[in-house]
Each structure stands twice: as C-alpha cells, then as structure tokens.
C-alpha cells in the first residue's frame, strides 16, 4: 500500500510512453457499470447490457488492454414479474463453490419494481445460465433492488445493493443464491447507487455513485465514499457525516469527479492487482469527443488519513502508468489535512470575513477566534498544486475573476476547476511557505504588510516580504 501526504499526478503526460503508460478509456465502447475478476492470469470485465449484448464480456492479459469477447447471456432472463422488456444491468461477478456467479439487475428504466438475479457458468467467459431471482423489490419491504455487490465477511456471504432509495446489505445462504430475511440493515441514504465494498487499512470502505447518470454531457455522476471499522457500520464520510443521513439536498464528499475531457465518472468496481495496488474501474458517461459510455481505470492511493485518492487528483486520467509501474503520485511539501494558515508578518489567521458562506465572500486576516471560518482543508490537486477549501463554507480559495494583476482580490467561491483555484505551496524554509496562484503566478499576501484584524488578502509579485509568507498548523 502506497500512502502519501500530498498526492499529485499530472493526469496527462507530455509524451506517449507506450511501454509504461496506458490511455483512458481502456475498454470497448459502451461498457458501463463495470465488474472485474481475474482467473489464471487473465482478467475479465463485465458491463451493463448494450444494444448488441446482454452483459458484454471483455478480457485482458495485462489489466489495461481490453478486448470484447462475448455476451454473458444470450437472452434476457424471463422471471421479471410485471414489466415488459426489462433491461439487464450492473453485473457483479465472483467465483464461488466451483462456479462463476454473475449477479445482475433486471428492471425497466424509471421503474422501482426491480430485482437481482443470478446466472452461473463453469468458465469466466461464459456462456452463463440463468438461475432466477435472488431478491426482488418487495421481498424485504424495500423497492428498487438493483446494483449488487457480493462480499464475504468472516466466512459469511452478504449481498450489498441499492439505488436512489438507499443502500442496504443482507446475509446470503451458503450457496449464495438466496437471501436470509431478517438480517438486512441500511448502510447509506438516498440519491446514491452502485455500492462497492473494499477492506483495507483497518476499515471497510463503501464506494458509491451520486448525482445524475445516463444523460451524456449533462450527467453529474461522481464517486463518493464512506468507511466504518466494522462491516455493519455505521459508515461516515470525510466530513463525519453518517451516510444514512445523505439525501438529495445533503450529499457526500466526491473522490472522483468529471473534468473537461471525461464527463460523469461513476458506478465502479475495485480490484487489487498482482503488485498489491488497488484499482478503480468505472465508466464515464461521455468523453470530449463522444457522448457514449466508456470503460475507464485509475489507481487508488491513500492519503495520510487513509481516505482513497483516485488517479492522484480525483479526476479521470487520460494517461497513467501501467500496472506494475510506479504510480507517479508525488509527495508535496504539505500533507493533506485541515490547517490554520497564519501570516508570518502579523501572526494572524487567514479567514473568510464574517464567517460567510456565499460565493465571492472576502478573505482577510484576523486574530484566532476559534471559528471554523479560520480552518482550511488543504488537498493535493494534481500536478503539484493544491486545493484550499474553507471548512465553514466548503468553498475554494481563489483569485477573484481569475485575475492576473497585482492587487487582485482573493476570495472564496464554488469549485469551478479553473486554475485560479489551484495553489502551489512553495517551501520558503524555516517552516514558512509561499502561496502561489497557479493562474497568475502571483503570491497571496496581506495588503500593505498590514498587521491589523481585517486587513485584506490579495495577490502580488514576490517582493520577499514576510507578509507574503505563511505557516500551516494542523487543527
């Protein structure tokens, strides 16, 4: 397991290093809701149905060059009770008792009358034979039973599932073809789907997708995560929120979001490669050139607090080192964490004025008040820069209007992914640092080297003054 304080990877390489790097997307067109297994050195990927296939299968011998081979099923299972022409979605595949088990969702788009079925095969490349339903909506007085993930906990098999009515888990029988009613519990709240479990670092991690999928360039799909010290929870996210409290208006903390090249990353699987590295396999709803789903993959690293960091910067990579090569993630001068940022000249703290929570609220210096508006989350941002977000408001430190002139104001604002919200933290020696705006190349400073409460913070060219240097103290 590789752990870093500040993680940084450019996401794109300046040259094509074909022997040591792979390119996203990696999978055949149309692959979504990916599930990954390995068998005797060959890797298999399974995806949601396409117009051509019911659960397409791809294979790879190196875990990054993938080729389509066959459909897992030759016809749609016929057990769905009331709806015509259901879709076959979101496979989960595992080897159990000498057979390959393929769990699939069966539903009509937009309906909450759904179920999870099982198909089996003697080989990972199929064909698979349908064995009927494992759980259907209504079996446990719950609706929308889709998106299976099976997991073994201390020898006991569990089925984890759920969509926008919440995520749940229930015990399975030894054959893993039926559930044990009365053992179910809720793991997470509404407006999320696609649960996937990972155990490492002394935690159970619950990955899931939030936002709106399946709308091409308009998709807001993203990955989030919570963790617990036991499988049965409770699961909390990075902000300490119980995942069961999540709603449409109270969402979680993203660990993978789209960028200008890839839209709507989500519905992932996690897989540990032969070198011990964890990988996240997922799909995007669109690329810069094509409003079609594609299969993607990126490494999972861990920050100093044992939270997952995907692709080193939380955005899909277009090119990254292949399995077995060093990850390319680099340590920065400041570890990810929550800090007081104090001006060296005045000793006063960087804060959002009047504890404001709105876009455009001003940033200034002030004596320590104990308010969360003086606490800042510092997170590696990719390419050696950092995102600096206010704990009280959740908004990003930036130069107003992406200004590049001396004296332009520094404020807080919602995430725009613009480089005006990215900062290089330069080591100035003696535990002091300079904050350099990535867009302008200018330094954050207290205006006129002021030492009073409320003095403004702006950007300016480097003049060597102590009012342009800062200390970072963990809180």
C-alpha positions as CSV (number, residue, x, y, z in Angstrom):
1,X,0.0,0.0,0.0
2,X,1.4,3.4,-1.0
3,X,0.5,6.3,1.2
4,X,1.3,10.0,0.6
5,X,0.8,13.3,2.3
6,X,0.1,15.4,-0.8
7,X,-0.7,13.4,-3.9
8,X,0.0,14.8,-7.4
9,X,-0.2,13.4,-10.9
10,X,-0.5,15.5,-14.0
11,X,-3.3,13.3,-15.4
12,X,-1.8,13.7,-18.9
13,X,1.8,13.0,-19.9
14,X,3.8,15.3,-22.2
15,X,4.9,12.3,-24.4
16,X,3.4,9.0,-25.3
17,X,5.3,6.5,-23.1
18,X,3.5,3.4,-24.6
19,X,5.6,0.8,-22.8
20,X,5.0,2.3,-19.3
21,X,1.7,4.1,-19.7
22,X,-1.9,3.2,-20.7
23,X,-4.5,5.6,-22.1
24,X,-8.1,6.0,-21.0
25,X,-10.7,5.0,-22.0
26,X,-9.4,1.4,-21.8
27,X,-12.4,-0.7,-22.6
28,X,-14.7,-1.3,-25.6
29,X,-17.3,1.3,-26.4
30,X,-20.5,1.1,-24.3
31,X,-19.1,-0.7,-21.3
32,X,-20.8,0.6,-18.2
33,X,-21.3,-0.4,-14.5
34,X,-18.1,-2.5,-14.7
35,X,-17.3,-5.6,-12.7
36,X,-13.7,-7.1,-12.8
37,X,-12.4,-10.6,-11.9
38,X,-9.1,-12.5,-12.5
39,X,-8.7,-16.1,-13.5
40,X,-5.4,-17.8,-14.1
41,X,-3.7,-14.6,-15.1
42,X,-6.5,-13.4,-17.4
43,X,-8.7,-10.5,-16.3
44,X,-12.4,-10.3,-17.2
45,X,-14.6,-7.3,-17.3
46,X,-18.4,-7.4,-17.4
47,X,-20.7,-4.5,-18.2
48,X,-24.4,-3.4,-18.4
49,X,-26.3,-4.5,-21.5
50,X,-25.7,-2.7,-24.8
51,X,-27.9,-2.6,-27.9
52,X,-25.8,-5.5,-29.1
53,X,-25.2,-7.7,-26.0
54,X,-26.8,-8.8,-22.7
55,X,-23.9,-8.3,-20.3
56,X,-20.9,-7.9,-22.6
57,X,-17.6,-9.5,-21.5
58,X,-14.1,-8.2,-22.3
59,X,-10.7,-9.8,-21.4
60,X,-7.2,-8.7,-20.8
61,X,-3.9,-10.3,-20.0
62,X,-2.2,-7.2,-18.7
63,X,-5.2,-5.5,-17.0
64,X,-5.2,-2.4,-19.3
65,X,-5.5,-3.6,-22.9
66,X,-9.1,-4.9,-23.1
67,X,-10.9,-6.7,-25.9
68,X,-14.5,-7.7,-26.3
69,X,-15.1,-11.4,-26.4
70,X,-18.8,-12.4,-26.0
71,X,-22.1,-11.7,-24.2
72,X,-22.6,-13.4,-20.9
73,X,-26.2,-14.1,-21.6
74,X,-27.9,-14.9,-24.9
75,X,-31.3,-13.8,-23.9
76,X,-32.9,-11.6,-21.2
77,X,-34.0,-13.6,-18.2
78,X,-37.7,-14.1,-18.2
79,X,-38.6,-14.0,-14.5
80,X,-39.4,-10.3,-14.1
81,X,-43.0,-10.4,-12.9
82,X,-44.8,-7.4,-14.3
83,X,-42.8,-5.3,-16.7
84,X,-42.2,-5.9,-20.4
85,X,-38.8,-5.7,-22.0
86,X,-36.7,-5.2,-18.8
87,X,-33.0,-4.2,-19.0
88,X,-30.2,-6.3,-17.7
89,X,-27.8,-4.0,-15.8
90,X,-24.9,-3.7,-13.4
91,X,-23.3,-7.1,-13.1
92,X,-21.3,-8.4,-10.1
93,X,-19.1,-11.5,-10.7
94,X,-17.4,-13.8,-8.3
95,X,-16.1,-17.4,-8.1
96,X,-18.0,-19.5,-5.6
97,X,-18.2,-23.2,-5.0
98,X,-16.6,-24.2,-8.3
99,X,-18.7,-21.9,-10.5
100,X,-18.7,-18.3,-11.6
101,X,-21.6,-16.4,-10.2
102,X,-22.9,-13.4,-12.2
103,X,-25.4,-11.3,-10.3
104,X,-27.4,-8.9,-12.5
105,X,-30.1,-6.3,-12.1
106,X,-33.4,-6.7,-14.0
107,X,-35.6,-3.7,-14.3
108,X,-37.3,-1.3,-16.7
109,X,-35.7,2.2,-16.8
110,X,-37.6,4.5,-14.4
111,X,-39.4,1.8,-12.5
112,X,-38.8,0.9,-8.9
113,X,-40.1,-2.7,-9.5
114,X,-36.7,-4.4,-9.9
115,X,-34.8,-7.4,-8.8
116,X,-31.4,-9.0,-8.7
117,X,-30.9,-12.4,-10.4
118,X,-28.1,-15.0,-10.6
119,X,-26.6,-16.7,-13.6
120,X,-23.8,-19.3,-13.4
121,X,-21.0,-20.7,-15.6
122,X,-18.1,-23.1,-15.3
123,X,-15.9,-20.6,-17.1
124,X,-15.5,-16.8,-16.7
125,X,-16.1,-16.2,-20.4
126,X,-19.5,-18.0,-20.3
127,X,-22.0,-18.7,-21.5
128,X,-23.9,-18.2,-18.3
129,X,-27.1,-20.0,-17.4
130,X,-29.8,-18.0,-15.6
131,X,-30.8,-19.3,-12.2
132,X,-33.6,-16.9,-11.5
133,X,-34.1,-14.1,-8.9
134,X,-32.1,-13.7,-5.7
135,X,-34.0,-10.7,-4.3
136,X,-37.0,-8.7,-5.8
137,X,-38.4,-5.4,-4.8
138,X,-40.9,-6.0,-2.0
139,X,-39.1,-9.1,-0.6
140,X,-37.9,-7.0,2.4
141,X,-40.5,-4.2,2.0
142,X,-37.8,-2.3,0.0
143,X,-38.0,-1.1,-3.5
144,X,-35.6,-0.7,-6.4
145,X,-33.4,-3.7,-5.6
146,X,-30.6,-3.2,-8.1
147,X,-26.8,-2.8,-8.3
148,X,-25.5,-5.9,-6.5
149,X,-22.1,-6.3,-4.8
150,X,-21.4,-9.6,-3.0
151,X,-18.8,-9.8,-0.2
152,X,-17.6,-12.4,2.3
153,X,-17.3,-11.2,5.9
154,X,-15.7,-13.7,8.3
155,X,-16.9,-16.6,6.1
156,X,-20.5,-15.2,5.8
157,X,-21.6,-14.1,2.4
158,X,-23.5,-10.8,2.1
159,X,-25.4,-9.1,-0.7
160,X,-25.0,-5.3,-0.8
161,X,-27.3,-3.4,-3.1
162,X,-29.3,-0.3,-3.6
163,X,-30.3,2.7,-5.7
164,X,-31.8,6.1,-5.0
165,X,-34.0,4.8,-2.1
166,X,-30.8,3.9,-0.1
167,X,-28.1,1.3,0.1
168,X,-28.6,-1.9,2.1
169,X,-27.0,-5.2,3.0
170,X,-28.5,-8.7,3.8
171,X,-26.9,-12.0,4.6
172,X,-27.0,-14.8,1.9
173,X,-27.2,-18.5,2.2
174,X,-24.1,-20.7,1.8
175,X,-24.9,-21.3,-1.9
176,X,-25.1,-17.6,-2.5
177,X,-28.3,-17.9,-4.4
178,X,-30.8,-16.6,-1.9
179,X,-31.0,-14.0,0.9
180,X,-31.7,-14.5,4.7
181,X,-34.6,-12.3,5.6
182,X,-34.3,-10.5,8.9
183,X,-30.6,-9.9,8.6
184,X,-30.8,-6.7,6.5
185,X,-29.6,-3.3,7.5
186,X,-29.3,0.1,5.9
187,X,-25.8,1.4,5.0
188,X,-26.5,4.7,3.3
189,X,-29.3,7.1,2.5
190,X,-31.0,8.4,-0.6
191,X,-29.9,9.6,-4.0
192,X,-26.9,7.2,-4.4
193,X,-26.4,3.9,-6.1
194,X,-23.8,1.3,-7.2
195,X,-22.3,0.2,-3.9
196,X,-18.9,-1.5,-3.8
197,X,-17.0,-2.7,-0.8
198,X,-13.3,-2.7,-0.1
199,X,-11.5,-3.8,3.1
200,X,-8.1,-2.3,3.9
201,X,-6.3,0.0,6.4
202,X,-8.4,-1.4,9.2
203,X,-11.6,-0.1,7.6
204,X,-14.5,-1.3,5.5
205,X,-14.9,1.3,2.6
206,X,-18.2,1.8,0.9
207,X,-17.8,3.3,-2.6
208,X,-21.0,4.5,-4.3
209,X,-22.1,6.9,-7.1
210,X,-24.2,10.0,-6.6
211,X,-25.5,12.7,-9.0
212,X,-27.4,12.1,-12.2
213,X,-26.2,9.3,-14.6
214,X,-27.1,8.5,-18.1
215,X,-27.5,12.0,-19.6
216,X,-24.4,12.3,-21.6
217,X,-22.7,15.6,-21.3
218,X,-25.4,16.7,-18.8
219,X,-24.5,13.9,-16.4
220,X,-23.4,14.9,-12.9
221,X,-22.4,11.4,-11.9
222,X,-19.5,11.1,-9.5
223,X,-17.9,8.7,-7.0
224,X,-18.1,9.2,-3.2
225,X,-17.0,7.1,-0.3
226,X,-17.6,6.3,3.4
227,X,-16.0,3.9,5.8
228,X,-16.5,2.0,9.0
229,X,-14.5,0.0,11.4
230,X,-16.9,-3.0,11.0
231,X,-18.8,-4.2,8.0
232,X,-22.2,-3.5,9.7
233,X,-21.2,0.2,10.2
234,X,-22.1,2.9,10.8
235,X,-20.4,4.4,7.7
236,X,-19.1,8.0,7.8
237,X,-17.6,10.2,5.1
238,X,-14.7,12.6,5.3
239,X,-16.8,15.3,7.0
240,X,-18.0,12.9,9.7
241,X,-21.5,12.6,8.2
242,X,-23.3,9.3,8.7
243,X,-24.0,8.1,5.2
244,X,-27.6,7.1,6.3
245,X,-28.3,10.9,6.6
246,X,-27.5,11.6,2.9
247,X,-30.4,13.0,0.8
248,X,-30.8,14.8,-2.4
249,X,-30.0,18.1,-0.7
250,X,-27.4,16.7,1.7
251,X,-24.8,14.9,-0.4
252,X,-21.4,13.4,0.3
253,X,-17.8,14.2,-0.5
254,X,-16.6,13.4,-4.0
255,X,-13.5,11.3,-4.6
256,X,-13.8,11.2,-8.4
257,X,-15.5,13.9,-10.5
258,X,-15.6,14.7,-14.2
259,X,-13.3,17.1,-16.0
260,X,-13.2,18.8,-19.4
261,X,-12.2,15.5,-21.0
262,X,-14.4,12.9,-19.3
263,X,-18.0,13.5,-18.0
264,X,-19.8,11.6,-15.3
265,X,-17.4,9.1,-13.8
266,X,-19.2,6.5,-11.7
267,X,-20.6,3.0,-10.9
268,X,-17.2,1.5,-10.2
269,X,-15.6,-1.7,-9.1
270,X,-12.4,-2.0,-7.1
271,X,-9.8,-4.6,-7.8
272,X,-6.4,-5.4,-6.3
273,X,-3.7,-6.1,-8.9
274,X,-0.9,-8.6,-8.6
275,X,1.5,-5.9,-7.2
276,X,-0.9,-5.1,-4.4
277,X,-2.1,-1.8,-5.8
278,X,-5.8,-1.1,-5.7
279,X,-7.5,-0.1,-8.9
280,X,-10.8,1.7,-9.6
281,X,-12.7,0.5,-12.7
282,X,-15.6,2.7,-13.7
283,X,-17.4,4.3,-16.7
284,X,-17.8,7.8,-17.9
285,X,-21.0,9.0,-19.5
286,X,-19.2,10.9,-22.2
287,X,-15.8,11.9,-23.5
288,X,-14.8,15.2,-25.1
289,X,-15.4,13.7,-28.5
290,X,-18.2,11.2,-27.9
291,X,-21.4,11.2,-25.9
292,X,-21.1,7.5,-25.2
293,X,-20.2,5.4,-22.2
294,X,-16.7,4.1,-22.0
295,X,-14.8,1.9,-19.5
296,X,-12.0,3.6,-17.5
297,X,-9.5,2.6,-14.9
298,X,-7.3,4.5,-12.4
299,X,-5.2,3.7,-9.4
300,X,-6.4,4.1,-5.8
301,X,-3.9,5.6,-3.4
302,X,-4.4,6.6,0.2
303,X,-3.9,10.0,1.9
304,X,-2.4,10.4,5.4
305,X,-5.9,9.8,6.9
306,X,-6.4,6.6,5.0
307,X,-9.0,8.0,2.6
308,X,-8.9,6.9,-1.0
309,X,-7.5,9.2,-3.7
310,X,-8.3,8.1,-7.2
311,X,-6.0,9.0,-10.1
312,X,-3.9,11.0,-7.7
313,X,-6.1,14.1,-8.1
314,X,-9.7,12.9,-8.0
315,X,-10.3,13.4,-11.8
316,X,-10.1,10.8,-14.5
317,X,-6.7,10.5,-16.1
318,X,-6.2,10.4,-19.8
319,X,-2.8,8.7,-19.4
320,X,-1.2,7.0,-16.4
321,X,1.5,4.4,-15.5
322,X,0.5,0.8,-16.3
323,X,0.1,-1.8,-13.5
324,X,3.5,-2.7,-12.1
325,X,5.0,0.7,-12.8
326,X,5.3,3.4,-10.0
327,X,2.1,5.2,-9.7
328,X,3.5,8.7,-10.5
329,X,2.0,10.2,-7.4
330,X,4.3,12.6,-5.7
331,X,4.6,13.9,-2.1
332,X,4.1,17.7,-1.7
333,X,5.5,20.0,1.0
334,X,2.2,20.0,2.9
335,X,0.3,16.8,3.8
336,X,-3.4,16.7,3.1
337,X,-5.2,17.9,6.2
338,X,-7.0,20.7,8.0
339,X,-4.9,23.8,8.9
340,X,-4.7,27.2,10.4
341,X,-2.9,29.3,7.8
342,X,-1.1,32.2,9.6
343,X,0.6,35.2,8.1
344,X,4.3,35.3,9.2
345,X,4.4,39.1,9.4
346,X,1.3,39.6,11.5
347,X,0.8,36.2,13.1
348,X,-2.9,36.5,12.3
349,X,-5.0,33.8,10.6
350,X,-6.4,33.5,7.1
351,X,-10.2,33.6,7.3
352,X,-13.4,34.2,5.4
353,X,-14.8,37.5,6.6
354,X,-17.7,37.3,9.0
355,X,-17.8,33.5,8.6
356,X,-19.5,34.0,5.2
357,X,-20.7,31.0,3.2
358,X,-21.5,32.7,-0.1
359,X,-19.6,32.8,-3.4
360,X,-17.5,35.9,-3.5
361,X,-17.2,36.4,0.2
362,X,-13.9,38.1,1.0
363,X,-10.8,36.5,2.6
364,X,-8.8,38.5,5.1
365,X,-6.6,38.1,8.2
366,X,-7.9,38.1,11.8
367,X,-6.8,37.0,15.3
368,X,-7.7,33.5,16.2
369,X,-11.4,33.3,17.2
370,X,-11.9,29.5,17.2
371,X,-14.3,29.8,14.3
372,X,-14.3,27.2,11.5
373,X,-14.1,30.0,9.0
374,X,-10.4,30.1,10.0
375,X,-9.9,26.4,9.3
376,X,-8.8,25.3,5.8
377,X,-8.7,21.9,4.1
378,X,-5.5,21.6,2.1
379,X,-5.7,18.8,-0.6
380,X,-3.3,17.8,-3.3
381,X,-4.9,18.9,-6.6
382,X,-2.8,17.1,-9.2
383,X,0.3,18.5,-11.0
384,X,1.9,19.6,-7.7
385,X,-0.8,22.1,-6.8
386,X,-3.3,22.2,-4.0
387,X,-7.0,23.0,-3.5
388,X,-7.5,25.1,-0.4
389,X,-11.2,25.0,0.9
390,X,-12.8,26.7,3.8
391,X,-14.1,24.3,6.4
392,X,-17.0,26.5,7.3
393,X,-18.3,27.2,3.8
394,X,-16.8,24.3,1.8
395,X,-15.8,26.9,-0.9
396,X,-12.5,27.2,-2.7
397,X,-9.8,29.8,-2.1
398,X,-9.3,31.7,-5.4
399,X,-8.3,35.0,-7.1
400,X,-11.5,36.9,-8.0
401,X,-12.5,36.7,-11.6
402,X,-9.3,34.7,-12.4
403,X,-7.4,38.0,-12.2
404,X,-3.7,38.1,-13.1
405,X,-2.8,41.6,-11.9
406,X,-1.1,42.8,-8.8
407,X,-3.7,43.8,-6.2
408,X,-6.4,41.5,-7.5
409,X,-8.5,40.3,-4.6
410,X,-8.6,36.8,-3.0
411,X,-11.9,35.4,-2.1
412,X,-13.9,32.1,-1.8
413,X,-16.0,30.5,-4.5
414,X,-17.6,27.3,-5.5
415,X,-15.5,24.8,-7.4
416,X,-15.0,25.8,-11.0
417,X,-12.0,23.6,-11.8
418,X,-10.3,26.8,-13.1
419,X,-6.5,27.1,-12.2
420,X,-7.3,30.3,-10.3
421,X,-8.5,27.9,-7.6
422,X,-5.2,25.9,-7.6
423,X,-2.2,27.0,-5.5
424,X,1.4,26.0,-5.4
425,X,2.8,25.8,-1.8
426,X,6.5,26.7,-2.0
427,X,8.8,25.9,0.8
428,X,10.4,29.1,2.0
429,X,12.4,27.4,4.7
430,X,12.1,27.5,8.5
431,X,8.5,26.1,8.4
432,X,7.3,29.0,6.3
433,X,5.7,28.8,2.8
434,X,4.6,31.0,-0.1
435,X,1.1,30.6,-1.7
436,X,1.4,31.0,-5.4
437,X,-1.7,31.2,-7.5
438,X,-1.5,28.7,-10.5
439,X,-3.3,31.0,-12.9
440,X,-1.5,34.3,-12.2
441,X,1.9,33.2,-10.8
442,X,1.5,35.8,-8.1
443,X,1.7,35.3,-4.3
444,X,-1.0,35.6,-1.7
445,X,-0.1,38.4,0.7
446,X,-1.6,40.7,3.3
447,X,-2.1,44.1,1.6
448,X,0.4,46.7,2.5
449,X,2.1,44.4,5.0
450,X,-0.8,45.1,7.4
451,X,-0.9,43.7,10.9
452,X,-4.5,44.6,12.0
453,X,-7.5,42.5,12.2
454,X,-9.5,42.7,9.0
455,X,-6.6,43.7,6.7
456,X,-7.3,42.4,3.3
457,X,-5.5,39.5,1.5
458,X,-4.7,40.0,-2.2
459,X,-2.1,38.7,-4.8
460,X,1.2,40.5,-5.6
461,X,4.5,39.8,-7.2
462,X,7.2,38.3,-5.0
463,X,9.0,41.0,-3.0
464,X,10.5,38.8,-0.3
465,X,8.4,40.3,2.4
466,X,7.3,38.3,5.5
467,X,3.7,39.4,4.7
468,X,3.9,37.1,1.7
469,X,4.8,34.0,3.8
470,X,2.5,31.7,5.7
471,X,2.7,28.9,8.3
472,X,0.4,25.8,8.3
473,X,-0.6,24.4,11.7
474,X,-2.8,21.3,11.9
475,X,-6.1,21.7,13.6
